[in-house]
Amino acid sequence: MKAKEQLKNLLSNELMPDLEEAIDEIFQMVEKEKMISLADREELEEMQAMHAECREILIEIESGEMEEEEAQELLDELVEIKSE
């Protein structure tokens, strides 16, 4: 399987759903407690930025703008982060 396909699968099937779940959990906590701590707000903003970045990468893959080498570099980086 090519790096672009692997990257697309990793983003679509693992990373983005995990981020969406974590974002939803924070929103549920805020709804329940009617407030959010500064640390939770920063975490939420960081996760939302990562989610947006994932969407941008998927758009690059779909539009053919991403080279196979760049996809492999991103894939290696994301696999390393995910394994930590």
N, C-alpha and C positions, 0 to 999 in steps of 0.2 A: 504494500500500500504506500502511496506517495505521501510525502511529508504534509502537503497541503490537505489531503484527505484526512490524515491522522489528526492534524491540528483542528480542522473543522469538527471532527467527531469529538475530540477532547473538549472543545469549547461548547459545542451544542449539547452534548450528552452528559457532561460532568461539571465543568466549571460554572457555566451560566446557571444551571439549575441549583447548584449549591449556593451560589451568590443570591439567587432569587429567594431561596428558602431562608437564608440568614437575614436578608433585608426584610422579608415578611415577619420574621420573629421579632425584629426590633420594632417594627410598626405595631405589631400586636401588643408588645410590652408598653409602648407609648400610649396606645389606646386604652389599655387597662389602667396604667398608672397616671395618665393625663400629664405626664412630663417626661423629659429626656435629659439625661446627664450630658455634660460636655463630652466625656469620653465616648458615650454611646452615639452622640451626634457625629463626632469625628469618625468613628468606626462606620457609621451609616454612610457618610459622605464618601469615605474611601471605597466601600463596597460598591456604591452606585457608580463611582468613577471607573472601577475595575470592570463592572458590567458594561458600561458604555464603551470601554476600550475593547472588550470582547466582541461587541456588536460591530465596531469599526473593523476589526481584524476579519470577521466573517464577511463583511461587505467587500473588503479588499480581495479575499479569496474568491468570492462569487464573481466579482467583476474582472478577474484575471489580472489585477494589478500586482498581486504578490508573486514574487519569484519563489521557486522551489527551495533555494538556499535560505532565503529569509524565513520561510515557513519552518524549515528544519531548525534554525536557530531559536525561533520562538517556541517551537515544540519542545526542544531540549530544555529551555529555560523553564517553561511551565511544568514539565514533568518533574524537574528538580524541585521547584517550589512546592508542588503538590505532595511530593514524597517527604517533605520536611515536617 
